[in-house]
């Protein structure tokens, strides 16, 4: 495999194409290009530090980058490569190239330079585009999924307590490590676990934040450290971020985590809740135009159904009509969200009373 520094530069900058990615993947897997890769990394190190980089550090770094490329293979099958992997690589690989080198080398007993250029902790951020789901794996082996329009930020190397930040909805299957608790931070809550499976819903524009426990045990506190509750399996805590009050109830956890398998599950949820979840799931804006509809609840399970089919089925069990407006384009010629108007069907209303 030919080694082209220009392609490698584009890869580290996050401006590469699909063809570039396949080239990079082959290069990192080809032992014959190992010496050229080492020279490339050493040239970056020379710009970064006045001290010579030990050979074992080069090998460790190359293995780290190759590992990260391999990890992203699964995610690229689920959604567009350029919308997810490129965003992760642009933020993740560069800290690996610089910060990991600084941490691994300067903490190995060598004297640190008088003015370090990078911080010891580098962070990665995964952004899940609207209308899709993204699988992730963290450095400690913890796995999970991000739901539509969500963001996960985490250190590229955990040291001590494992802290991550979520905006949106995420499901975690946490690797058990009693000596290093795993803490999920949202805008208003800290969720502390030792090893468990749970779901967090914390979209920025929502007035509520929710934590649903599937297995294990989680301790929930406010940002100032005030303890709220310790959840048991099949319990949900909902925090009203405006009124600053919370409530813990017993639920079916499977209802809230079905989305990781492509299942959209409603269990006696009112139309406002249904509209919000449908909007996130399908990257659409569902407008309920009659308040009377909010009194109706809905119970159903959908598996990878298109929005139109879901709306048709709901119309059979709920007295409403709907209209999907043509998608408009903005000033940048990018299509905006679909808008769905939902109105009360008064002619059919009596049949549901």
BELHU-V913775 format. One record per residue. N is the residue number from 1. RES is the residue in one small letter. BURIAL is b if it has 24 or more other C-alpha atoms within 12 Angstrom, else e. Layout:
n=N res=RES burial=BURIAL
n=N res=RES burial=BURIAL
This chain:
n=1 res=x burial=e
n=2 res=x burial=e
n=3 res=x burial=b
n=4 res=x burial=e
n=5 res=x burial=e
n=6 res=x burial=e
n=7 res=x burial=b
n=8 res=x burial=b
n=9 res=x burial=b
n=10 res=x burial=b
n=11 res=x burial=b
n=12 res=x burial=b
n=13 res=x burial=e
n=14 res=x burial=b
n=15 res=x burial=b
n=16 res=x burial=b
n=17 res=x burial=e
n=18 res=x burial=e
n=19 res=x burial=e
n=20 res=x burial=b
n=21 res=x burial=b
n=22 res=x burial=e
n=23 res=x burial=b
n=24 res=x burial=b
n=25 res=x burial=b
n=26 res=x burial=e
n=27 res=x burial=b
n=28 res=x burial=b
n=29 res=x burial=e
n=30 res=x burial=e
n=31 res=x burial=e
n=32 res=x burial=e
n=33 res=x burial=e
n=34 res=x burial=b
n=35 res=x burial=e
n=36 res=x burial=e
n=37 res=x burial=b
n=38 res=x burial=b
n=39 res=x burial=e
n=40 res=x burial=b
n=41 res=x burial=b
n=42 res=x burial=b
n=43 res=x burial=e
n=44 res=x burial=b
n=45 res=x burial=b
n=46 res=x burial=e
n=47 res=x burial=e
n=48 res=x burial=e
n=49 res=x burial=b
n=50 res=x burial=e
n=51 res=x burial=e
n=52 res=x burial=e
n=53 res=x burial=b
n=54 res=x burial=e
n=55 res=x burial=e
n=56 res=x burial=e
n=57 res=x burial=b
n=58 res=x burial=b
n=59 res=x burial=b
n=60 res=x burial=e
n=61 res=x burial=b
n=62 res=x burial=b
n=63 res=x burial=e
n=64 res=x burial=b
n=65 res=x burial=b
n=66 res=x burial=b
n=67 res=x burial=e
n=68 res=x burial=b
n=69 res=x burial=b
n=70 res=x burial=e
n=71 res=x burial=b
n=72 res=x burial=b
n=73 res=x burial=b
n=74 res=x burial=e
n=75 res=x burial=b
n=76 res=x burial=b
n=77 res=x burial=e
n=78 res=x burial=b
n=79 res=x burial=b
n=80 res=x burial=e
n=81 res=x burial=b
n=82 res=x burial=b
n=83 res=x burial=b
n=84 res=x burial=b
n=85 res=x burial=b
n=86 res=x burial=b
n=87 res=x burial=b
n=88 res=x burial=b
n=89 res=x burial=b
n=90 res=x burial=b
n=91 res=x burial=b
n=92 res=x burial=b
n=93 res=x burial=b
n=94 res=x burial=b
n=95 res=x burial=b
n=96 res=x burial=b
n=97 res=x burial=b
n=98 res=x burial=b
n=99 res=x burial=b
n=100 res=x burial=b
n=101 res=x burial=b
n=102 res=x burial=b
n=103 res=x burial=b
n=104 res=x burial=b
n=105 res=x burial=b
n=106 res=x burial=b
n=107 res=x burial=e
n=108 res=x burial=e
n=109 res=x burial=e
n=110 res=x burial=e
n=111 res=x burial=e
n=112 res=x burial=e
n=113 res=x burial=e
n=114 res=x burial=e
n=115 res=x burial=e
n=116 res=x burial=e
n=117 res=x burial=e
n=118 res=x burial=e
n=119 res=x burial=e
n=120 res=x burial=b
n=121 res=x burial=e
n=122 res=x burial=b
n=123 res=x burial=b
n=124 res=x burial=b
n=125 res=x burial=b
n=126 res=x burial=b
n=127 res=x burial=b
n=128 res=x burial=b
n=129 res=x burial=b
n=130 res=x burial=b
n=131 res=x burial=b
n=132 res=x burial=b
n=133 res=x burial=b
n=134 res=x burial=b
n=135 res=x burial=b
n=136 res=x burial=b
n=137 res=x burial=b
n=138 res=x burial=b
n=139 res=x burial=b
n=140 res=x burial=b
n=141 res=x burial=e
n=142 res=x burial=b
n=143 res=x burial=b
n=144 res=x burial=b
n=145 res=x burial=b
n=146 res=x burial=b
n=147 res=x burial=b
n=148 res=x burial=b
n=149 res=x burial=b
n=150 res=x burial=b
n=151 res=x burial=b
n=152 res=x burial=b
n=153 res=x burial=b
n=154 res=x burial=b
n=155 res=x burial=b
n=156 res=x burial=b
n=157 res=x burial=b
n=158 res=x burial=b
n=159 res=x burial=e
n=160 res=x burial=e
n=161 res=x burial=e
n=162 res=x burial=b
n=163 res=x burial=b
n=164 res=x burial=b
n=165 res=x burial=b
n=166 res=x burial=b
n=167 res=x burial=b
n=168 res=x burial=b
n=169 res=x burial=b
n=170 res=x burial=b
n=171 res=x burial=b
n=172 res=x burial=b
n=173 res=x burial=b
n=174 res=x burial=b
n=175 res=x burial=b
n=176 res=x burial=e
n=177 res=x burial=e
n=178 res=x burial=e
n=179 res=x burial=e
n=180 res=x burial=e
n=181 res=x burial=b
n=182 res=x burial=b
n=183 res=x burial=b
n=184 res=x burial=b
n=185 res=x burial=b
n=186 res=x burial=b
n=187 res=x burial=b
n=188 res=x burial=b
n=189 res=x burial=b
n=190 res=x burial=b
n=191 res=x burial=b
n=192 res=x burial=b
n=193 res=x burial=b
n=194 res=x burial=b
n=195 res=x burial=b
n=196 res=x burial=b
n=197 res=x burial=b
n=198 res=x burial=b
n=199 res=x burial=b
n=200 res=x burial=b
n=201 res=x burial=b
n=202 res=x burial=b
n=203 res=x burial=b
n=204 res=x burial=e
n=205 res=x burial=e
n=206 res=x burial=e
n=207 res=x burial=e
n=208 res=x burial=b
n=209 res=x burial=b
n=210 res=x burial=b
n=211 res=x burial=b
n=212 res=x burial=b
n=213 res=x burial=b
n=214 res=x burial=b
n=215 res=x burial=b
n=216 res=x burial=b
n=217 res=x burial=b
n=218 res=x burial=b
n=219 res=x burial=b
n=220 res=x burial=b
n=221 res=x burial=b
n=222 res=x burial=b
n=223 res=x burial=e
n=224 res=x burial=e
n=225 res=x burial=e
n=226 res=x burial=e
n=227 res=x burial=e
n=228 res=x burial=b
n=229 res=x burial=b
n=230 res=x burial=b
n=231 res=x burial=b
n=232 res=x burial=b
n=233 res=x burial=b
n=234 res=x burial=b
n=235 res=x burial=b
n=236 res=x burial=b
n=237 res=x burial=b
n=238 res=x burial=b
n=239 res=x burial=b
n=240 res=x burial=e
n=241 res=x burial=b
n=242 res=x burial=e
n=243 res=x burial=e
n=244 res=x burial=e
n=245 res=x burial=e
n=246 res=x burial=b
n=247 res=x burial=e
n=248 res=x burial=b
n=249 res=x burial=e
n=250 res=x burial=e
n=251 res=x burial=e
n=252 res=x burial=e
n=253 res=x burial=b
n=254 res=x burial=b
n=255 res=x burial=b
n=256 res=x burial=b
n=257 res=x burial=b
n=258 res=x burial=b
n=259 res=x burial=b
n=260 res=x burial=b
n=261 res=x burial=b
n=262 res=x burial=b
n=263 res=x burial=e
n=264 res=x burial=b
n=265 res=x burial=b
n=266 res=x burial=b
n=267 res=x burial=e
n=268 res=x burial=e
n=269 res=x burial=e
n=270 res=x burial=e
n=271 res=x burial=b
n=272 res=x burial=b
n=273 res=x burial=b
n=274 res=x burial=b
n=275 res=x burial=b
n=276 res=x burial=b
n=277 res=x burial=b
n=278 res=x burial=b
n=279 res=x burial=b
n=280 res=x burial=b
n=281 res=x burial=b
n=282 res=x burial=b
n=283 res=x burial=b
n=284 res=x burial=b
n=285 res=x burial=b
n=286 res=x burial=b
n=287 res=x burial=b
n=288 res=x burial=b
n=289 res=x burial=e
n=290 res=x burial=e
n=291 res=x burial=e
n=292 res=x burial=e
n=293 res=x burial=b
n=294 res=x burial=b
n=295 res=x burial=e
n=296 res=x burial=b
n=297 res=x burial=e
n=298 res=x burial=b
n=299 res=x burial=e
n=300 res=x burial=e
n=301 res=x burial=b
n=302 res=x burial=b
n=303 res=x burial=e
n=304 res=x burial=e
n=305 res=x burial=e
n=306 res=x burial=e
n=307 res=x burial=b
n=308 res=x burial=e
n=309 res=x burial=e
n=310 res=x burial=b
n=311 res=x burial=b
n=312 res=x burial=e
n=313 res=x burial=e
n=314 res=x burial=b
n=315 res=x burial=b
n=316 res=x burial=e
n=317 res=x burial=e
n=318 res=x burial=b
n=319 res=x burial=b
n=320 res=x burial=b
n=321 res=x burial=b
n=322 res=x burial=b
n=323 res=x burial=e
n=324 res=x burial=e
n=325 res=x burial=e
n=326 res=x burial=e
n=327 res=x burial=e
n=328 res=x burial=e
n=329 res=x burial=e
n=330 res=x burial=e
n=331 res=x burial=e
n=332 res=x burial=e
n=333 res=x burial=e
n=334 res=x burial=e
n=335 res=x burial=e
n=336 res=x burial=e
n=337 res=x burial=e
n=338 res=x burial=b
n=339 res=x burial=b
n=340 res=x burial=b
n=341 res=x burial=e
n=342 res=x burial=b
n=343 res=x burial=b
n=344 res=x burial=b
n=345 res=x burial=e
n=346 res=x burial=e
n=347 res=x burial=e
n=348 res=x burial=e
n=349 res=x burial=e
n=350 res=x burial=e
n=351 res=x burial=e
n=352 res=x burial=e
n=353 res=x burial=e
